[in-house]
Amino acid sequence: MRSARFHAWLAQRPLLQWLREELVLAPLEPILHPSPRRLWWLGLSFFSGNALFAWIWSAWLPQPYENLPLRVMASLLGYSLMTRRVNHDPSSRLAQRVFGLVFWVELPVLFSWMYLCNSGSTVWLATMAAMVLIYYHVTDWRLATLGTITGGLLAFGAFMAIGPAVPLLPPEQRAVHAVVFAFAWSIALVLNLSSANLRREQLSSTLTTIGIMAHELRTPLSTAALLGDAIQLEVQRQPDNPRAQQLDKLALRLHALVRNMNHQIDTQIANAKLLQLPRYTERVWASKVVQDVVVAYPYQSSRQRDCVKVIIHDDFSFRSSATQFSQVLDNLIKNALHSLMAADSKYPAGALRIEVGHSLHRGRIIVADEGMGIDAALLPQIFKPFFSSNRGTGHGLGLAFCQQVVQSAGGNIHVKSEFAVGAVFTIELPIAP
């Protein structure tokens, strides 16, 4: 009731509703257009750029202030983005934290420091304007805004405390500089917002279309189910028919196919809500949701069902949606069984293992299989919407949906895999008090 009143009140205030959608509900993108190669090139630009400009501003076009130790430190920070440990998985928390720290130190902190130490020279006025545009181009506008403000304040505080004895910007130039900064900031903000909205609209339109298509498939499936019912009814009417047993088996297979397809449709409709996942606070018990999903999954054979082994080390609860989390486990089980099929597995017991436990105050659900695994080159991409390692039939939404649901519960999901060996997906979740 309170939520309904809040949404009704918010609907009458379009500006507040827009701010809520952009500030709170819009997915945070710490790294825009992430890829290992992009991170490597950005790291190289900092690594080599600091050395180049240290020479330009000290030897070729000397500026009043230049600091070689700071340039060396900045170059080393840029080099961190070139390391395999950081850039191999741009979606990992390590990569995002290192990326955010490097760009915060390199751009607003270092550039503001150099700007102040050079008394706001023309060179550094232009450089600061370029810095704002670059910062908003590589990360989310909310992070860029926060980083620009905090970086500028830190640089100003350091300048006042330990900076060189040089005058601040002359009073008659302050208004000019303020106008230039305001222009650069407003352009950067508008471009970042419009780009983010365009990405979300394109993804939302595509996902909506997929959801509609999946829903429309229910009509022919309903017809197939009716045909199965009609066959079974005919068998009951003519039990002495020599083909009755074959017809009954056919009807059972038809009903199993309909159930399987409806299960897949439910999954695709859930995936189609990728950008509209609310944050649920329902208490979910890990062991129960795992066991319920394993029992209800529409296996293609008894051998598939028997290969799944559930191990409960320690149970725990977390805050999420049991329905959405069931879809997460459904996706992971489906991928694991497909990987086992691709590996020509005989489905031995334990070929698909699901473990529940906790470690260091965080719950953990592990889904491990002994299938084909995932090529190491594809691992950084698998949680992106529409990217699929299964080029033949994969739609590339399942793992993106899984990541969104897990992150909405305050957790994270990551994978370790070797090609032709298997894959291990680990979900870590905060334990509900």
Buried (B, 14 or more C-beta within 10 A) or exposed (E): EEEEEEEEEEEEEEEEBEEEEBEEEBBEBBBBEBBBEBBBEBBBBBBEBBBEBBBBBBEEEEBEBBBEEBBEBBBEBBBBBBEEEBBBBBBBEEBBEBBBEBBBBBBBBBBBBBBBBBBBBEBBBEBBBEBBBBBBBBBBBBBBBEBBEEBBEBBBEBBEEEBEEEEBBEEEBEEEBEEBBEEBBEBBBEBBBEBBEEBBEEBBEBBBEBBEEBBEBBEEBEEBBEBBEEBBEBBEEEEEEEEBEEBBEBBEEBBBBBEBBBBBBBBBBBBBBBBEBEEBEBEBBBBEBBBBBBEEBBBEEEBBBBBBBBEEEEBBBBBBBBBBBBBBBBBBBBBBBBBBBBBEBEBEEBBBBBBBBBEEEBBBBBBBBBBBBBEEEEBBBBBBBEBBBBEEEBBBBBBBBBBBBBBBBBBBBBBBBEEEBBBBBBBBBBBBE
